[in-house]
Amino acid sequence: MTIIPGEIKTSLLHQYLLAAIAPRPICFASTVDKDGNPNLSPFSFFNVFGSNPPILVFSPSRRVRDNTIKHTLENIRETGEVVINVVSYAMVQQMSLSSCEYPKGVDEFVKAGFTKLSSETVKPFRVAESPAQMECKVEQVIETGTEGGAGNLIICRVLRMHIHNEVLDEENKIDPNKIDLVARMGGDYYCRASGQAVFTVPKPNTQLGIGLDALPANIRNSTILSGNDLGMLANVHDMPSIDPAFNDSRLKEIVQYFSINPGEMENELHLYAKSLLQEDRVKDAWQVLLAG
């Protein structure tokens, strides 16, 4: 399928974009109008765009159906302040309730049952239930268009960040399983960023990986090892060599039973290496592959 914007309805393009560009973190934005009336609304066009200065950007898009703008944008134009709260799994249903299009002046904190916390540097309230809250000054609002579906990029500078102690680990870093964030996908779908959904990928940092092009041809062209498997193998900093001290009973069995058929032995070695890679045992996987 190929889609050309302008040749399909904006509402349909909107659905495809949100389903394809996912998961997206959720900006739970708290604002007040010029008279101090609070508003609370979630937005999934959101991310962090720098740490010095600390910049967050989110977009309350114009409504596709009638080209109206949202109260959050109106309030920000009036006051230039916002608190951006993150959304954990424990509060996702209440957050969704707050997204109802209540009339202007209705307090979504009350409707959704959230607790107001006074901010220290801005007027909008923080959401007490949110595990991390950022008090922000709005630096700029960029309109990307004037038709329904157009974005309004709200560029915010973080003035103060508050983090619940309960989501920190022993090193005072945020533990992904404790903060238990949720993210937006297409339609009614969300995902939960904790538990088995969380995994690690070692960063190359200053040491360069050898690259897939440096892998031996029989490994690079394997019909068993996936692109992810090859990526793990190619992220080592030097081409491994056979370690005489490597002692593995399964490797010995494979060599013993399949040595008379090199093709079958290679397949078995690749299957075993793949299982080791699934356990993040990259060094052991290399030793198995080198035995072939």
C-alpha positions in Angstrom: 0.0 0.0 0.0 1.2 3.5 -0.8 -0.6 6.6 0.5 -0.2 10.1 -0.8 -1.4 12.8 1.5 -4.1 14.8 -0.1 -5.5 11.9 -2.1 -7.3 10.4 0.9 -9.4 11.9 3.7 -7.5 13.6 6.5 -9.3 11.5 9.0 -8.1 8.3 7.3 -4.6 9.5 7.0 -4.7 10.5 10.7 -5.5 6.9 11.5 -2.7 5.4 9.5 -0.2 7.8 10.9 -1.1 7.1 14.5 -1.1 3.4 14.0 2.3 3.4 12.2 4.1 5.9 14.4 3.7 4.2 17.7 4.1 3.8 20.6 4.0 7.5 21.5 4.6 8.8 25.0 1.7 10.7 26.6 1.9 14.4 27.6 -0.7 14.9 30.3 -0.9 18.7 30.1 -2.2 20.8 33.0 -3.0 24.5 32.2 -5.0 27.3 33.5 -6.8 30.1 31.7 -6.3 33.8 32.4 -8.9 33.6 35.2 -7.1 30.6 36.8 -9.6 27.9 35.8 -7.7 24.6 35.5 -7.7 22.3 32.5 -6.2 18.8 32.1 -5.8 16.9 28.8 -3.6 14.2 27.3 -1.7 14.5 24.0 0.4 11.8 22.3 2.2 14.1 19.8 4.9 14.6 22.4 8.6 14.1 23.2 11.8 15.5 24.7 13.9 17.6 22.3 16.9 18.6 24.4 18.4 18.6 27.9 20.5 21.9 27.8 18.2 23.7 27.8 15.6 21.1 28.8 13.0 21.3 26.0 9.7 19.4 25.7 7.5 19.6 22.6 3.8 18.6 22.3 1.1 19.4 19.9 -2.6 19.9 20.5 -3.7 19.5 16.9 -6.7 21.2 15.4 -9.7 18.9 15.4 -10.1 17.1 12.1 -13.9 17.0 12.2 -14.6 20.7 12.7 -11.2 22.5 12.7 -11.6 23.8 16.2 -8.7 24.2 18.7 -8.4 22.7 22.2 -8.7 24.5 25.5 -5.1 23.6 26.3 -3.9 25.7 23.4 -6.2 28.5 24.3 -4.9 28.5 27.9 -1.3 28.4 26.8 -1.7 31.4 24.5 -3.2 33.3 27.5 -0.7 32.3 30.2 2.4 30.8 28.6 2.7 28.1 31.2 2.0 24.3 31.4 2.8 21.4 33.7 3.5 18.2 31.8 2.8 15.1 33.7 3.7 11.5 32.6 1.1 8.7 32.6 1.6 5.4 34.4 -0.5 2.3 34.1 -2.2 2.9 37.4 -3.8 6.1 36.1 -4.4 5.4 32.4 -8.2 4.9 32.7 -8.6 8.2 34.6 -6.4 9.9 32.1 -8.6 8.6 29.2 -11.7 9.9 31.0 -10.1 13.4 31.2 -9.8 13.5 27.4 -13.6 13.8 27.1 -14.5 17.2 25.5 -16.0 18.8 28.5 -17.2 22.4 28.1 -14.7 25.2 28.8 -14.5 25.9 32.5 -15.1 22.3 33.6 -12.4 21.0 35.8 -11.0 17.7 34.5 -9.1 17.1 37.7 -12.5 16.8 39.4 -14.2 14.8 36.5 -11.3 12.3 36.3 -10.7 12.2 40.1 -7.1 13.4 40.1 -5.5 15.3 43.0 -4.2 18.8 42.5 -0.7 19.7 43.7 0.4 23.3 43.7 3.4 24.0 41.4 6.4 25.9 42.7 7.2 28.1 39.7 4.1 28.1 37.5 0.4 28.6 38.0 -1.0 25.3 36.6 -1.4 22.4 39.0 0.5 19.2 39.0 -1.1 15.8 39.0 -0.3 14.1 42.3 -0.8 10.7 40.9 1.7 11.2 38.1 5.1 9.7 38.9 6.9 12.6 37.2 5.8 16.1 36.7 7.5 19.0 34.9 6.7 22.6 35.4 7.3 24.4 32.1 7.4 27.8 30.6 6.2 28.0 27.0 9.0 29.3 24.7 7.1 29.2 21.4 4.0 28.0 19.6 4.4 27.0 16.0 1.3 26.6 13.8 1.9 24.0 11.1 -1.3 24.8 9.3 -4.8 26.2 9.6 -6.9 23.3 8.4 -8.4 20.4 10.5 -5.6 18.0 11.6 -2.9 20.7 11.6 -0.5 20.6 14.5 0.4 23.4 17.0 3.9 22.7 18.3 4.2 23.9 21.8 7.8 24.3 22.7 8.4 24.3 26.5 11.4 24.8 28.7 11.4 22.7 31.9 11.8 24.9 34.9 11.4 22.2 37.6 11.0 18.5 37.5 9.4 16.4 40.3 9.9 12.6 40.5 8.2 10.2 43.0 10.8 8.5 45.1 9.0 5.2 44.7 10.0 4.9 41.0 13.7 5.3 41.7 16.2 2.5 42.0 19.2 2.3 44.4 21.2 4.7 42.3 18.4 7.3 42.2 17.7 6.5 38.6 14.2 5.9 37.2 13.4 2.2 37.1 11.2 1.5 34.1 9.3 -1.3 35.9 8.6 1.0 38.8 7.5 4.0 36.8 5.3 1.6 34.7 4.6 4.1 31.9 2.0 3.7 29.2 2.1 4.8 25.6 -0.4 5.6 22.9 -0.9 3.6 19.7 -3.5 3.7 17.0 -7.2 3.5 17.6 -8.0 2.4 21.1 -4.7 0.7 21.6 -2.1 1.4 24.3 1.0 -0.4 25.4 2.6 -0.8 28.8 6.3 -0.1 29.1 7.3 -2.5 31.9 7.8 -6.2 32.6 8.5 -8.4 29.6 7.9 -5.5 27.3 11.1 -3.9 28.5 14.5 -5.1 27.1 18.0 -3.7 26.7 20.1 -3.1 23.7 23.8 -2.3 24.5 24.9 1.0 23.0 28.0 1.0 20.9 29.1 4.3 22.5 32.7 5.3 21.5 33.7 1.7 20.6 32.6 0.8 17.1 30.9 -2.5 16.3 32.6 -4.6 13.6 29.4 -4.3 11.5 27.4 -7.0 9.5 29.8 -6.6 6.6 32.6 -8.0 8.7 30.8 -11.2 9.7 31.9 -14.4 8.0 29.8 -15.2 5.0 28.2 -18.3 6.4 27.0 -16.3 9.4 26.0 -13.2 7.5 23.9 -15.3 5.0 22.4 -17.6 7.6 18.8 -18.6 7.0 18.4 -19.2 10.8 19.9 -16.1 12.3 17.6 -13.0 12.1 18.6 -9.4 11.5 18.4 -8.8 15.3 20.7 -11.8 15.8 23.2 -10.5 13.3 23.1 -7.1 14.8 24.0 -8.5 18.2 26.9 -10.5 16.8 28.2 -7.5 14.8 28.1 -5.1 17.8 31.3 -6.6 19.2 34.3 -4.4 19.0 36.8 -6.9 17.7 36.3 -10.1 15.7 36.2 -12.9 18.3 38.6 -15.9 18.1 38.2 -19.4 19.3 38.6 -19.7 23.1 40.2 -23.1 24.0 38.9 -22.8 27.5 35.2 -22.6 26.3 33.5 -25.7 27.6 29.9 -26.3 26.6 28.2 -29.7 26.7 25.6 -28.9 24.0 28.3 -27.7 21.6 30.2 -31.0 22.1 27.0 -32.9 21.4 26.4 -31.0 18.1 30.0 -31.5 16.9 29.9 -35.2 17.9 26.6 -36.1 16.2 26.6 -33.9 13.1 30.3 -33.8 12.2 29.8 -36.3 9.3 27.3 -33.8 7.7 28.7 -30.3 7.7 25.5 -28.7 6.5 23.4 -30.2 9.3 26.0 -29.3 11.8 26.1 -25.7 10.7 22.3 -25.5 11.0 22.4 -27.0 14.5 25.2 -24.6 15.5 23.2 -21.6 14.2 20.1 -22.8 16.1 22.0 -23.1 19.3 23.7 -19.8 18.8 20.3 -18.2 18.2 19.0 -19.5 21.6 22.1 -18.1 23.3 21.5 -14.7 21.8 18.0 -14.8 23.1 19.6 -15.0 26.5 22.0 -12.1 25.7 24.9 -14.6 25.8 26.7 -13.0 22.8 30.2 -14.2 23.7 29.0 -17.8 24.0 27.1 -17.5 20.8 30.2 -16.4 19.0 32.1 -19.5 20.4 29.4 -21.8 19.1 29.5 -20.2 15.6 33.3 -20.3 15.4 33.2 -24.0 16.1 31.6 -24.4 12.6 
